[in-house]
Amino acid sequence: MNGFVDDQLRALLRVPVSTSRDGARTDLQAWIDTAFNGGLAIPHKQVADLGLAKQSSAEAVLADGRTVELETFACFLDWFGQTYETQVAASDGECVLLGTMLLDGHRLEINYSSKTVELL
């Protein structure tokens, strides 16, 4: 899986998501966040635009140490040739975040000089 480093030096990957296993996919540009141990965090507006179904809520510790309650939503994710049903957290941020849960078992290479990202 290939991505890129943008002008703000964020490592980004394209992640295809859907509301159902066989539904049309929407590509999201996800910022790789190695400090986030979850799967995906999607801004509230994009959760609403995608029409994801609310599932529950989960407690999360933010980078600044605050503990917050985040709503979680059902989502289908295409990942390395497989379709997975997963929960995503709705965030107050502006960017989709891709966490270490999805990086586990893979090798991540970020080359800032060539602005390339490769996840193997």
ROZA-203109 format. One record per atom (N, C-alpha, C): x, y, z; residue in three letters; chain. Coordinates in Angstrom, 2 decimals. Layout:
# ROZA-203109
[[X,Y,Z],"ALA","A"],
...
//
This chain:
# ROZA-203109
[[0.85,-1.15,0.00],"MET","A"],
[[0.00,0.00,0.00],"MET","A"],
[[0.91,1.22,0.00],"MET","A"],
[[0.64,2.14,-0.91],"ASN","A"],
[[1.48,3.32,-1.07],"ASN","A"],
[[0.72,4.59,-0.72],"ASN","A"],
[[1.44,5.53,-0.14],"GLY","A"],
[[0.88,6.82,0.18],"GLY","A"],
[[1.89,7.91,-0.12],"GLY","A"],
[[1.76,9.02,0.58],"PHE","A"],
[[2.66,10.14,0.31],"PHE","A"],
[[2.80,11.00,1.56],"PHE","A"],
[[3.82,11.84,1.55],"VAL","A"],
[[4.04,12.84,2.59],"VAL","A"],
[[3.61,14.17,2.00],"VAL","A"],
[[2.69,14.86,2.70],"ASP","A"],
[[2.19,16.12,2.15],"ASP","A"],
[[3.10,17.30,2.53],"ASP","A"],
[[2.70,18.51,2.13],"ASP","A"],
[[3.51,19.70,2.38],"ASP","A"],
[[3.63,20.06,3.86],"ASP","A"],
[[2.73,19.50,4.69],"GLN","A"],
[[2.80,19.72,6.14],"GLN","A"],
[[3.53,18.58,6.85],"GLN","A"],
[[4.19,17.72,6.04],"LEU","A"],
[[5.00,16.60,6.51],"LEU","A"],
[[4.18,15.51,7.22],"LEU","A"],
[[2.90,15.38,6.82],"ARG","A"],
[[2.06,14.30,7.34],"ARG","A"],
[[2.16,13.10,6.41],"ARG","A"],
[[2.36,11.92,6.98],"ALA","A"],
[[2.37,10.67,6.21],"ALA","A"],
[[0.92,10.23,6.02],"ALA","A"],
[[0.50,10.11,4.76],"LEU","A"],
[[-0.90,9.84,4.44],"LEU","A"],
[[-1.06,8.57,3.62],"LEU","A"],
[[-2.14,7.83,3.90],"LEU","A"],
[[-2.52,6.65,3.13],"LEU","A"],
[[-3.98,6.76,2.74],"LEU","A"],
[[-4.34,6.19,1.60],"ARG","A"],
[[-5.73,6.13,1.15],"ARG","A"],
[[-6.37,4.90,1.78],"ARG","A"],
[[-7.54,5.10,2.42],"VAL","A"],
[[-8.24,4.01,3.08],"VAL","A"],
[[-9.66,3.96,2.52],"VAL","A"],
[[-10.05,2.86,1.83],"PRO","A"],
[[-11.41,2.72,1.32],"PRO","A"],
[[-12.36,2.20,2.40],"PRO","A"],
[[-13.43,2.95,2.68],"VAL","A"],
[[-14.40,2.57,3.71],"VAL","A"],
[[-15.81,2.58,3.14],"VAL","A"],
[[-16.72,1.89,3.86],"SER","A"],
[[-18.11,1.80,3.43],"SER","A"],
[[-19.00,1.55,4.64],"SER","A"],
[[-20.31,1.75,4.45],"THR","A"],
[[-21.28,1.47,5.50],"THR","A"],
[[-21.69,0.01,5.52],"THR","A"],
[[-21.35,-0.74,4.46],"SER","A"],
[[-21.71,-2.17,4.41],"SER","A"],
[[-20.62,-2.95,3.68],"SER","A"],
[[-20.63,-4.25,3.87],"ARG","A"],
[[-19.61,-5.12,3.27],"ARG","A"],
[[-19.57,-4.97,1.74],"ARG","A"],
[[-20.72,-4.88,1.11],"ASP","A"],
[[-20.78,-4.82,-0.35],"ASP","A"],
[[-21.09,-3.42,-0.88],"ASP","A"],
[[-21.12,-2.43,0.00],"GLY","A"],
[[-21.47,-1.07,-0.41],"GLY","A"],
[[-20.35,-0.38,-1.16],"GLY","A"],
[[-20.73,0.73,-1.78],"ALA","A"],
[[-19.75,1.55,-2.50],"ALA","A"],
[[-18.72,2.08,-1.52],"ALA","A"],
[[-17.49,2.11,-1.93],"ARG","A"],
[[-16.39,2.57,-1.10],"ARG","A"],
[[-16.14,4.07,-1.29],"ARG","A"],
[[-15.78,4.70,-0.19],"THR","A"],
[[-15.34,6.09,-0.20],"THR","A"],
[[-13.89,6.09,0.26],"THR","A"],
[[-13.02,6.69,-0.52],"ASP","A"],
[[-11.61,6.77,-0.16],"ASP","A"],
[[-11.38,7.94,0.78],"ASP","A"],
[[-10.78,7.64,1.92],"LEU","A"],
[[-10.39,8.67,2.87],"LEU","A"],
[[-8.87,8.78,2.89],"LEU","A"],
[[-8.36,10.01,2.96],"GLN","A"],
[[-6.92,10.22,3.16],"GLN","A"],
[[-6.70,10.20,4.66],"GLN","A"],
[[-5.98,9.21,5.14],"ALA","A"],
[[-5.75,9.05,6.58],"ALA","A"],
[[-4.32,9.41,6.94],"ALA","A"],
[[-4.19,10.18,7.98],"TRP","A"],
[[-2.90,10.60,8.53],"TRP","A"],
[[-2.43,9.51,9.47],"TRP","A"],
[[-1.26,8.95,9.21],"ILE","A"],
[[-0.72,7.90,10.06],"ILE","A"],
[[-0.29,8.52,11.39],"ILE","A"],
[[-0.89,8.02,12.48],"ASP","A"],
[[-0.64,8.57,13.81],"ASP","A"],
[[-0.15,7.45,14.72],"ASP","A"],
[[1.16,7.34,14.88],"THR","A"],
[[1.73,6.25,15.67],"THR","A"],
[[1.53,6.45,17.17],"THR","A"],
[[0.98,7.58,17.59],"ALA","A"],
[[0.64,7.77,19.00],"ALA","A"],
[[-0.80,7.34,19.30],"ALA","A"],
[[-1.54,6.95,18.26],"PHE","A"],
[[-2.93,6.51,18.39],"PHE","A"],
[[-2.94,4.98,18.26],"PHE","A"],
[[-3.35,4.29,19.33],"ASN","A"],
[[-3.29,2.84,19.28],"ASN","A"],
[[-4.58,2.19,18.79],"ASN","A"],
[[-5.52,2.98,18.33],"GLY","A"],
[[-6.76,2.45,17.75],"GLY","A"],
[[-6.59,2.19,16.26],"GLY","A"],
[[-7.71,2.01,15.58],"GLY","A"],
[[-7.70,1.76,14.14],"GLY","A"],
[[-7.86,3.05,13.35],"GLY","A"],
[[-9.11,3.54,13.28],"LEU","A"],
[[-9.40,4.79,12.57],"LEU","A"],
[[-10.17,5.74,13.47],"LEU","A"],
[[-9.83,7.00,13.39],"ALA","A"],
[[-10.61,8.08,14.00],"ALA","A"],
[[-11.02,9.00,12.85],"ALA","A"],
[[-12.31,9.23,12.73],"ILE","A"],
[[-12.85,10.01,11.62],"ILE","A"],
[[-13.59,11.22,12.18],"ILE","A"],
[[-13.33,12.43,11.65],"PRO","A"],
[[-14.04,13.62,12.13],"PRO","A"],
[[-15.56,13.45,12.04],"PRO","A"],
[[-16.27,14.05,13.01],"HIS","A"],
[[-17.73,13.93,13.08],"HIS","A"],
[[-18.41,14.24,11.75],"HIS","A"],
[[-17.98,15.31,11.08],"LYS","A"],
[[-18.62,15.69,9.81],"LYS","A"],
[[-18.50,14.57,8.78],"LYS","A"],
[[-17.33,13.95,8.68],"GLN","A"],
[[-17.15,12.87,7.71],"GLN","A"],
[[-17.94,11.62,8.11],"GLN","A"],
[[-18.05,11.35,9.41],"VAL","A"],
[[-18.89,10.24,9.88],"VAL","A"],
[[-20.32,10.45,9.40],"VAL","A"],
[[-20.83,11.67,9.57],"ALA","A"],
[[-22.19,12.00,9.13],"ALA","A"],
[[-22.31,11.90,7.61],"ALA","A"],
[[-21.34,12.44,6.88],"ASP","A"],
[[-21.37,12.39,5.41],"ASP","A"],
[[-21.37,10.96,4.90],"ASP","A"],
[[-20.64,10.07,5.58],"LEU","A"],
[[-20.57,8.67,5.18],"LEU","A"],
[[-21.83,7.90,5.56],"LEU","A"],
[[-22.58,8.41,6.53],"GLY","A"],
[[-23.78,7.72,6.99],"GLY","A"],
[[-23.50,6.49,7.83],"GLY","A"],
[[-22.42,6.52,8.61],"LEU","A"],
[[-22.05,5.37,9.43],"LEU","A"],
[[-23.04,5.22,10.59],"LEU","A"],
[[-23.34,3.96,10.95],"ALA","A"],
[[-24.30,3.66,12.02],"ALA","A"],
[[-23.61,3.70,13.37],"ALA","A"],
[[-24.23,4.43,14.32],"LYS","A"],
[[-23.65,4.52,15.67],"LYS","A"],
[[-23.75,3.16,16.35],"LYS","A"],
[[-22.66,2.79,17.05],"GLN","A"],
[[-22.64,1.54,17.79],"GLN","A"],
[[-22.63,1.77,19.29],"GLN","A"],
[[-21.68,2.53,19.77],"SER","A"],
[[-21.56,2.72,21.22],"SER","A"],
[[-20.64,3.90,21.47],"SER","A"],
[[-19.99,3.87,22.61],"SER","A"],
[[-18.97,4.88,22.90],"SER","A"],
[[-17.82,4.19,23.62],"SER","A"],
[[-16.68,4.86,23.61],"ALA","A"],
[[-15.49,4.30,24.23],"ALA","A"],
[[-14.69,5.42,24.87],"ALA","A"],
[[-14.04,5.10,25.97],"GLU","A"],
[[-13.18,6.06,26.64],"GLU","A"],
[[-11.83,6.10,25.93],"GLU","A"],
[[-11.29,7.30,25.77],"ALA","A"],
[[-9.99,7.45,25.11],"ALA","A"],
[[-9.16,8.47,25.85],"ALA","A"],
[[-7.85,8.27,25.86],"VAL","A"],
[[-6.92,9.23,26.43],"VAL","A"],
[[-6.27,9.98,25.26],"VAL","A"],
[[-6.42,11.29,25.26],"LEU","A"],
[[-5.87,12.11,24.18],"LEU","A"],
[[-4.40,12.39,24.41],"LEU","A"],
[[-3.74,12.92,23.39],"ALA","A"],
[[-2.30,13.20,23.45],"ALA","A"],
[[-1.96,14.17,24.58],"ALA","A"],
[[-2.90,15.05,24.92],"ASP","A"],
[[-2.63,16.01,26.00],"ASP","A"],
[[-2.94,15.43,27.39],"ASP","A"],
[[-3.32,14.14,27.45],"GLY","A"],
[[-3.57,13.48,28.72],"GLY","A"],
[[-5.02,13.48,29.17],"GLY","A"],
[[-5.86,14.26,28.51],"ARG","A"],
[[-7.29,14.29,28.88],"ARG","A"],
[[-7.95,12.96,28.51],"ARG","A"],
[[-8.90,12.54,29.35],"THR","A"],
[[-9.72,11.37,29.07],"THR","A"],
[[-11.07,11.86,28.57],"THR","A"],
[[-11.50,11.34,27.42],"VAL","A"],
[[-12.76,11.74,26.82],"VAL","A"],
[[-13.56,10.50,26.42],"VAL","A"],
[[-14.86,10.70,26.22],"GLU","A"],
[[-15.74,9.64,25.74],"GLU","A"],
[[-15.98,9.91,24.25],"GLU","A"],
[[-15.65,8.94,23.40],"LEU","A"],
[[-15.84,9.09,21.96],"LEU","A"],
[[-16.94,8.15,21.48],"LEU","A"],
[[-17.79,8.66,20.60],"GLU","A"],
[[-18.80,7.81,19.97],"GLU","A"],
[[-18.10,6.90,18.98],"GLU","A"],
[[-18.58,5.66,18.88],"THR","A"],
[[-18.03,4.73,17.90],"THR","A"],
[[-19.10,4.35,16.89],"THR","A"],
[[-18.65,4.05,15.67],"PHE","A"],
[[-19.55,3.78,14.56],"PHE","A"],
[[-19.08,2.54,13.80],"PHE","A"],
[[-20.02,1.81,13.23],"ALA","A"],
[[-19.71,0.64,12.42],"ALA","A"],
[[-19.18,1.10,11.07],"ALA","A"],
[[-18.17,0.40,10.58],"CYS","A"],
[[-17.54,0.77,9.32],"CYS","A"],
[[-16.93,-0.48,8.70],"CYS","A"],
[[-16.96,-0.55,7.39],"PHE","A"],
[[-16.27,-1.63,6.67],"PHE","A"],
[[-15.05,-1.01,6.00],"PHE","A"],
[[-13.95,-1.71,6.13],"LEU","A"],
[[-12.65,-1.20,5.70],"LEU","A"],
[[-11.98,-2.23,4.80],"LEU","A"],
[[-11.53,-1.80,3.63],"ASP","A"],
[[-10.73,-2.68,2.76],"ASP","A"],
[[-9.28,-2.51,3.19],"ASP","A"],
[[-8.65,-3.65,3.57],"TRP","A"],
[[-7.30,-3.58,4.11],"TRP","A"],
[[-6.51,-4.78,3.64],"TRP","A"],
[[-5.55,-4.56,2.76],"PHE","A"],
[[-4.67,-5.60,2.23],"PHE","A"],
[[-5.47,-6.76,1.63],"PHE","A"],
[[-6.43,-6.42,0.77],"GLY","A"],
[[-7.19,-7.42,0.03],"GLY","A"],
[[-8.34,-8.06,0.79],"GLY","A"],
[[-8.57,-7.66,2.02],"GLN","A"],
[[-9.66,-8.20,2.83],"GLN","A"],
[[-10.61,-7.06,3.22],"GLN","A"],
[[-11.87,-7.41,3.42],"THR","A"],
[[-12.83,-6.44,3.93],"THR","A"],
[[-13.10,-6.78,5.38],"THR","A"],
[[-12.93,-5.80,6.25],"TYR","A"],
[[-13.11,-5.98,7.69],"TYR","A"],
[[-14.21,-5.07,8.19],"TYR","A"],
[[-15.05,-5.63,9.09],"GLU","A"],
[[-15.98,-4.79,9.81],"GLU","A"],
[[-15.26,-4.33,11.07],"GLU","A"],
[[-15.30,-3.04,11.33],"THR","A"],
[[-14.58,-2.50,12.47],"THR","A"],
[[-15.37,-1.34,13.06],"THR","A"],
[[-14.96,-0.90,14.21],"GLN","A"],
[[-15.50,0.31,14.81],"GLN","A"],
[[-14.53,1.45,14.55],"GLN","A"],
[[-15.07,2.61,14.25],"VAL","A"],
[[-14.24,3.80,14.14],"VAL","A"],
[[-14.71,4.79,15.20],"VAL","A"],
[[-13.79,5.57,15.69],"ALA","A"],
[[-14.11,6.61,16.67],"ALA","A"],
[[-14.39,7.91,15.95],"ALA","A"],
[[-15.43,8.60,16.37],"ALA","A"],
[[-15.70,9.93,15.83],"ALA","A"],
[[-14.87,10.92,16.63],"ALA","A"],
[[-14.17,11.80,15.93],"SER","A"],
[[-13.25,12.72,16.60],"SER","A"],
[[-13.65,14.17,16.35],"SER","A"],
[[-13.12,15.04,17.18],"ASP","A"],
[[-13.33,16.48,17.00],"ASP","A"],
[[-12.26,17.08,16.09],"ASP","A"],
[[-11.32,16.26,15.62],"GLY","A"],
[[-10.24,16.74,14.77],"GLY","A"],
[[-10.70,17.06,13.36],"GLY","A"],
[[-9.75,17.49,12.56],"GLU","A"],
[[-10.03,17.82,11.16],"GLU","A"],
[[-9.55,16.74,10.20],"GLU","A"],
[[-8.73,15.81,10.68],"CYS","A"],
[[-8.14,14.79,9.82],"CYS","A"],
[[-8.56,13.40,10.26],"CYS","A"],
[[-8.67,12.51,9.28],"VAL","A"],
[[-8.83,11.08,9.58],"VAL","A"],
[[-7.48,10.59,10.10],"VAL","A"],
[[-7.51,9.86,11.21],"LEU","A"],
[[-6.28,9.31,11.78],"LEU","A"],
[[-6.27,7.80,11.63],"LEU","A"],
[[-5.14,7.25,11.23],"LEU","A"],
[[-4.94,5.81,11.12],"LEU","A"],
[[-3.94,5.43,12.22],"LEU","A"],
[[-4.38,4.54,13.12],"GLY","A"],
[[-3.57,4.19,14.27],"GLY","A"],
[[-2.81,2.89,14.14],"GLY","A"],
[[-2.10,2.58,15.21],"THR","A"],
[[-1.20,1.44,15.20],"THR","A"],
[[-1.92,0.09,15.15],"THR","A"],
[[-3.21,0.04,15.53],"MET","A"],
[[-3.94,-1.22,15.43],"MET","A"],
[[-3.94,-1.73,13.98],"MET","A"],
[[-4.02,-0.80,13.03],"LEU","A"],
[[-4.00,-1.19,11.61],"LEU","A"],
[[-2.58,-1.38,11.08],"LEU","A"],
[[-1.60,-0.84,11.78],"LEU","A"],
[[-0.20,-1.01,11.36],"LEU","A"],
[[0.39,-2.31,11.88],"LEU","A"],
[[-0.20,-2.86,12.93],"ASP","A"],
[[0.32,-4.08,13.56],"ASP","A"],
[[0.47,-5.20,12.53],"ASP","A"],
[[1.62,-5.83,12.52],"GLY","A"],
[[1.90,-6.92,11.58],"GLY","A"],
[[2.41,-6.45,10.23],"GLY","A"],
[[2.59,-5.15,10.07],"HIS","A"],
[[3.06,-4.59,8.80],"HIS","A"],
[[4.35,-3.81,9.02],"HIS","A"],
[[5.01,-3.50,7.93],"ARG","A"],
[[6.21,-2.66,7.98],"ARG","A"],
[[5.87,-1.32,7.34],"ARG","A"],
[[6.13,-0.24,8.05],"LEU","A"],
[[5.85,1.11,7.58],"LEU","A"],
[[7.16,1.79,7.23],"LEU","A"],
[[7.25,2.30,6.00],"GLU","A"],
[[8.43,3.06,5.57],"GLU","A"],
[[7.98,4.44,5.11],"GLU","A"],
[[8.53,5.46,5.76],"ILE","A"],
[[8.24,6.84,5.38],"ILE","A"],
[[9.55,7.47,4.94],"ILE","A"],
[[9.59,7.95,3.71],"ASN","A"],
[[10.79,8.58,3.17],"ASN","A"],
[[10.46,10.06,2.95],"ASN","A"],
[[10.95,10.89,3.87],"TYR","A"],
[[10.63,12.31,3.78],"TYR","A"],
[[11.36,13.01,2.63],"TYR","A"],
[[12.49,12.50,2.21],"SER","A"],
[[13.19,13.16,1.10],"SER","A"],
[[12.47,12.93,-0.22],"SER","A"],
[[11.89,11.74,-0.41],"SER","A"],
[[11.15,11.49,-1.66],"SER","A"],
[[9.64,11.66,-1.48],"SER","A"],
[[9.22,11.96,-0.23],"LYS","A"],
[[7.79,12.18,0.10],"LYS","A"],
[[6.93,10.97,-0.20],"LYS","A"],
[[7.47,9.77,0.09],"THR","A"],
[[6.72,8.54,-0.16],"THR","A"],
[[6.44,7.80,1.15],"THR","A"],
[[5.34,7.05,1.14],"VAL","A"],
[[4.93,6.21,2.26],"VAL","A"],
[[4.65,4.84,1.68],"VAL","A"],
[[5.16,3.81,2.34],"GLU","A"],
[[4.90,2.45,1.91],"GLU","A"],
[[4.56,1.61,3.15],"GLU","A"],
[[3.43,0.92,3.08],"LEU","A"],
[[3.03,0.02,4.14],"LEU","A"],
[[2.97,-1.37,3.55],"LEU","A"],
[[3.80,-2.25,4.08],"LEU","A"],
[[3.92,-3.62,3.57],"LEU","A"],
[[3.43,-4.61,4.60],"LEU","A"],
//
